Amino acid sequence: MRVVSEPFGGGALTRAVLDGAAPKDWFMARPRGAEEWRSHAETVQASFPDARWLETLRPAISASGIAEERLERVAAARGVVVTTGQQPGLFGGAGYTWLKALSAIALAERIEQATGIPSVAVFWAATDDADFAEASFTTVALGAECRRISIDRAGDDGLVMAQMPLGDVSSALASFLEAMKSSPHRSLVDAVSAAYAGEATVGGAYIQLLRHVLEPLGMPVLDAWHPAVRGAARPVLVEALGRAATIDEAVSMRTVTIERAGYRAQVPRVPRLSLVFRSTAGIKERVPLAHAGDAARRDDLVLSPNVLLRPIVERRILPTVAYVGGPGEMAYFAQVGAVADAMATPMPLVVPRWSATLVEPAVDRMLGRLGMTVDDIRVPHRAERRIGERAMAPAVREAIDALRTAVQERVTAVGTQAVAARLAAPEVIEGARKQLAHRVERLERRLRAAATAAEHDAVRDLAAIRASLLPEGERQERRLNYLPYLARYGDPFLARLKDGAALHAAALIGTR
């Protein structure tokens, strides 16, 4: 298995953040070098003078093994936490879930090495999310097929994933296990089967699987919908309700500022609604600004944050030194900064996760047969063009080239004489030149397409390569589930991922 580090994705605002071109007051500046990271970590430490945060959240983390040992050590030494997170995805979700987790683990290790301050990575499993559509599917590569596996809704609209029943998942599980067949690492296959069985919920199955994979790597997993988290977060949410109008105005102004600067605000503002959800029986709805005061006083309502408030909550209940985010998260932290200012609370720090594409040996062999690289597959139509050009008979290619040259030469000759005799204007001749060149190009495309279609093996190889490297036309990490790879290739593959994440973390710290 080959692991190829990729440029970080995202839109214009994300790129501006990475390049340092975004306004300085929108984000907390990333520390540079060990001394700045140590200073930042010490500031976080100062707001958590003891280990009570862990005592409060311990039931929601419920760590075991190496993850528990590291968590206990860090809390006892008043260390810091690197966090990342994701809402539930079927069978663990897309590859970026694991890339985020490995990035956070590597960053925590590098911070501890560079600063001497104990650090641990914690995965924030957003089981309080109510987006079933996002949690209901995953994608796997099966030969030349990119297969989407999904489950049907088994609960009410708006129900949090921690309480959303899985329902009958047997068909989806069978399809997923087919992608993991012939896997030498049966423990992972068994873990998937055990998590997605019985009376499990969407969020519960997700957490069980995450813990099986991440805890042996030293990463605890926090259940965001657990009563311990809701209790710890409630004072922050009540405060946000008390300042709901001020926060709404701050977000509105920041959104306008972002758009006037030529960027797109990642999270649309919803007028007249606060950033706090209220729920009864697990059904979530945003608290209207007009009802914020009443919601803050009602003990019977379960409160939870929306995406712009969650980083503030996290920073207040955990000694979070940095959040490892994807491209979209990097962008919406520009709005999170406005929320932090409105609440007079420290601005959370966001850093980019590592980005990568995984190339299986079989895919590498197919690329070799086609004489192509990964980059050739990403450019639309380039791969098909190269197959067609290689398959087209040399005599046909030469004849097409000769025809193209002849058209140019003869049009030039006609144009010279016709313009000199005042029979046609230069623009008329140029228009004819373009039309004839276009007809030659169309003829070449048709011949190339016919040659490509005849190359059955090459076309089949290309389909399999695309299913693996560009599933559903998207970046691999955003669509493909990585657990089948982990089951097939085991520890050596995991070691390559950890090496890539470690290099990325070193670059974030500013050390090598």
N, C-alpha and C positions, 0 to 999 in steps of 0.2 A: 504494500500500500504506500503510495506516494502522497505526501501532504504538501500542497503548494500554498504558501502565504499569498494573500490577495490584498490589493488596496482596499481601504475601508470605503464602503458604499455611502449612500445618502445624497440628499439634495444640496442646494446652494448654501443653505444655512449651516448644515453639518460641515461642509467643506470650509466655510468661513471660520467655524470654531476651531477646526484642526489646524488651519493656517494662521490662526491668531488675528484674523481680520474682523471678527465680530466685535461689537462694542464691549469694552471691558466691564461695564456694569451689568451686562446680561448674564454673565457666568462667573463663577469663582475661578480664578486663574490657576492652572495646574502647577504645582510645585516643580521646580527644576533642580535636580541634584539631591544628594542625600541630606544635606543640611536643611534645605527648604522642606523636604518631606518630614524630617524629624520635627521641625518647628510646627508644621501643620498637625502632625500626630499629637504633639504635646498639647496643642490647643484643644483638640478633641478630648484628650485624656482629662484635661482640667474640668470639663463639664460632666465627667463620670468618675467621681472620686473613689468609688468602691465597686464591688461586684454585684450590687443589688439588681442591676439591669438583667443579669443572667438569672438570678433567683426568680425574678418576675416572669421572664419569658421561657424558663426551662421547660414547662409543660408543652409549650408550642413548638419547641425545638426537638425535644425528646431524642437527643443524639445518643449514639452508641459507638463503641469501638474507638478507632483512631480519632474520629471527629469529636467525640465526647472528650477525649483526653486533651486534645488541642484547645477546644473551647474552654475547658476548665482552667487550663494553664494560662491562657490569655486573660481570662476574666480575673483570675487571682492576682495576676501581675499588673492589673489595670492597663491592659493592652487595648488595641484598636481592632476594628472590624472592617474588612472590605466586603461590600455586598454586591450582589447582582440578583436578578430575578426574572420571572416570566410567568404569565398566566398559563393555566394548564393546557397542554396539547396532548392529543391522543397518542398513547404509547411513548410519552416523553416529548413529542412534538418534533419540530424541525431541528436541523443540525445546529443552528445558532444557540439553542438552549445549552448545549454541551460546550460550545466554544465560549459562551459567556462564563459558564461555571469554571472551565479550565483557566480562562483569563483571570478571573478573580482569585483563584487558588494561587496562581503564579505571582500575581501582584502582591498578595498578602505575604508570600514567602520572601519576595524581593524587598518589600518594605522592612520586614524583620531583619534581613541580612544587612541592608544598607543603613538602618537607623538604630538597630538594637532594641527597638520597641516591639514586644510580642504582638503578633497579628494573626488573625484567622479570617478565612473567607466564609461567608454565610449566604446561602441561597434563599431568597425571599420568594416562596411559592405563593403566587397571588390567587389563592383559592377563593378569595372574596370577589373575584371577577365574575361577571354574569354574562359574558359573551360566549354562548354555547356554540355559535357558528365557528369561532376560532378554535374551540376545544374539541370539536367533533370529528376532526379528520387528521390524517397524516399521509405522507407520500413516500413510496418506496420504488426502487428501480428493480424490475424483474426482466432480465434479458434486454430486449429492445423496447420494452414497455415501461412507461412511467405510470404506475398505478396509484390512484388516490383511494385510500381506505377511509370509510366514514361510518359513523353510528347515527342512529335516528334520535330525535329529541324524546326524552323520557320524563320530562318535568315541565314546570311552568315557565313562561317567559319571565325574564328578570331574576330567576332563581340563581343564587350564587353557586359556583361549581362545587363548593364544599358540600352542598346539599342536593346537587343535581344527580339523580340516580343514573347509573350507567345503562340500565336496561339490559336488553339481550345483546351482548357484545360478541357472541360466539362466532358469527360470520366474519366480523372485522378481525377478531383475534386469529382466526384460521388463516385469513389472507396475510396478516402480518407475520405469522409464524412461517408461512411459506417463504417469505423473503429472508427468513433466518435459517432456512433448512440447511442441512449439512454443516451446521455450526459446531465446531469442536468445543466451544465454551457453553456448555449446557446450562450452567448456573444462571446466565442472563436470560436464556429462553425460559427457564423455569420461573425466574423472577417476574417476567412479563406476564406469564400465565397466572401466577399467584396474585399479582396486583389487580389484574383486570378479570376478576371472577366474583361470583357470589353476589352479595348485596352492596358492593362497593359504590361509592359516588365517583363522579368524574374527577373531583379534586382529591379525594382520598386515594384513588388508584395512582394518580400522578405523583403524589407525595411518597407513597410506598415505593414506587419505582425509582424516583430520584434518590431516595435514601439508600436504596440497594447499590446504586452506581456511585454516588458521590461520597457517602460516609467513609468508605475504604480509602478515599483520596484525601481525607481529613476535612471534608466540607459538611458542616451541619445544614439541615434544611428546616426552615421556619415555615409553619403553617399560618398564613396571614389571617385566616378566619377563626383561628382558635380563640376561645374566650380570654386566654392570657394576653394575646396580642390586642384584642379589642379593648380589654380593660386598661392596658398600658397606653393605648393610643387615645382613649376617650378624653383625657384632659386637653390634649392638643386639638382634637376635633371640636370640643366645646369652645375652646378659644377661637378656633377658626370660624365657628358659627357666630360668636360674639363680634368678630371683625368682618363678617361676611360682606358687608357693603364696601368696606375699605379694600378688601381683597379683590372683589369684583371690579372695582374701579382700577386697581393696579394692573390686573390682568388685561382689562380692556385697553388701557393706555399702552401697555407693553405690546399687545397684539397690533395696535395701530402703528407703533414705532417700528416693529419688525417689518410690517408690510410696506411702510414708507421707505424703509431702507432697501427695498427690492427683494425681500425674502417672503417666504410663505410661513405663516404661523402653523406649527405642527398640530396644535390642539385648538379647534374652533371654539370660540367663546359662545356659550349658550346664555342669552339674556335672561335676567330675573331668576337665575338658579345659582345656588352656592356651590362650593367645591366639596360638599359633604353629602354623602348618601345616608338615608335613613332606611331602615328595613324592619319588617316584622315577618316572621316565619321564613326568613331568607330571601324575600322579594325586595329588591333594591329600587329606590327612586331618589333622584336628587332633591335636596331640601330647597324649596323656593326661598329667595332672599326675604320675602315678607314673613315667612314662618321660621326663620333662623333662630330667633330668640326663644320661641316656644319649643322648638326641637332641642335646644341646648338644655332646657330645664326638665325634659321628660326622660325619666330613667327607664321607661319601658321600650324606648327606641334603641335599636342597635345602630351605631354610627360607624361609618367607614369612609376613607378618603377616596377622592377621584385621582386620576393619574397625575395632576399637577400638585396635589397636596400630599400624595404618598411619600415623595422623597423628604418632605419636611417632617412627617411623622416618623419615618425611619431614622432620620438624623437625631430626633429627640428621644427615641426610646432605645437606640443602639449607639455605641461609640463608633459611628461610621466615619472612616477616614476618606473613603471614596466609593462611589457607585460605578460599576462597570456596565456600560450601556451600549446598545446598538445604535445605528445611524438615526433612527427616529427618536430615540430617547435623548441622544445628544442634542437634537434640535429642540425638543420641547423643554429642555432645561433652561432655555432662554426665558420661557414663561414661568418656570419654577422659581427663577431668581426674583421675579416680581412678587410672587407669593411670599417668599422669605422676607423681602423688604417690608411688605405690608404687615407681617407678623413680628417684625423686629427680632428675627431668629437667624442664626448663622446660615449662610447660603451653602447648600450641599455641593460637593465636588463630584462631577461626572467625568469619567475617562472612557476612551473607546475600547471596546473589546477587540480581540484578535479576530481576523477574518481569514478564511482558508477554503480551499477546494481539495477534495480527496479524490485521488485517481487510483482506481484498482488496477492490479497487474493486467487483468484481461482488457481493460479499457486502454491501458498503455500499449498493449500489443496491437489493438485495433488502430490506434492512432499511428503506430509505426507502419502498419500495412498501408494506411492511406497516405503516409508521408506528411502528416499534419501534427500540429501542436495544439495545446488547449486553447490558445488564443485564436486559432483558425476557426474553432467551433463557435466561439462567441460572436463573431462578426456575421450578421445576417447574410445568407446566400454564398459566403465565401467558400465554405466546404463543398457545397454542391457544384459551384463553379470549377473548383479544382478537380473534383472527380470527373466532371464532364470534359474538361480540357485534357486530362490524362487519357480518358477513354476515346476521345475523338481521333480518328485516323489522321496521321501527319499530313497526308495529301489533302484532306478536307480543310485542316487548319491553314495550310499554305494557300489553298485556293481562296479561302475567306480573306486572308491577309492581302492577297493579290487584288481581290475585288475591292477591298477598302481603299487600297492605294490607287487603283485605277479610277475609282469614283472621284477621289480628291483631285487627281491629275486632270481628268477630262473635264470636270466642272471648272477647274481653274482655267483650262484652255478655252472652253466655251465662254466663260465670263470675260476673259481678256478681250476676245474678239467682239463679243456682244456689247460690252460697255464702250469699247473704242468706236464701234459703229453706231452708238447711241440707240441700240435696240432694246436695252434693258438697263435698269439702275443697279448699282452694286448690291443693294439690299435684296433685290429680287434673286440675284445669283446666289447670295449667301443663304437665303431661305431655301433655295433648291438644294444647296449643298447639305444643309442640316437635315432636310427631309430624306434625301438619298442615304445619308450616313445612318439615319435612324432605321431605315428599311434594312440596311445591311446588318445593323446591330440586332434587329429583331430576328433576322434569318439565323444569325450566329447563335442567339439564345435558344431558338427552337432546335437547332442541330445539337447544341450542347445538352439540352434537356433530354433529347432522344438518346444521346450517348450515355447520359447519366442513368436513365431508366434501365438501360441494358446492363448496367453494372450492378447486378442483384446483390452480390456479396458486399460490395462497397457501400451500397445504400443501406443494407441491413446493419453493417458495422456502424455507419453514421447514426442510424436511429438508436442503437444501443449506447453509443457514446453520448448522444444528446440526452437520453433518458437518465444517464448517470451524472453528467456534468452540467446540464442545463435543463433540469426537469420543469416541465410546463413553461418553458421559456424564461425561467427565473434563475437567479444565482442559486447554486446547489444548496448552500447553507440556509437559504430561506425556504426551501421546500422539502428537501430529502431528509428522511429520518436516518440518523447515524447508528442506531443500535444494531441493525443487521451487520454493519461493518465491524462494530466492536465485538459482536458475537463470533464473527468469522475469523478476525485477525488478532483479537485478544491483546495481551500486554505489549507486544512489540508495536502495534498500531497506536495504543494508548501512549506509549513512550514518545512516539513521534509527535503526537498532538501536544504532549506536555512540553517537549523541547521547543516547539513553535510558540506556545504560549509564554514560555520563559523568556525567549528572545524579545517578544512583544513587551512583556513586563519590564525588562531591563531598559528598553527604549523609553517607556513611560516614566521610569524613575530618573533616567538620565545617566545610567551606569551600564557597564558591560561586564 
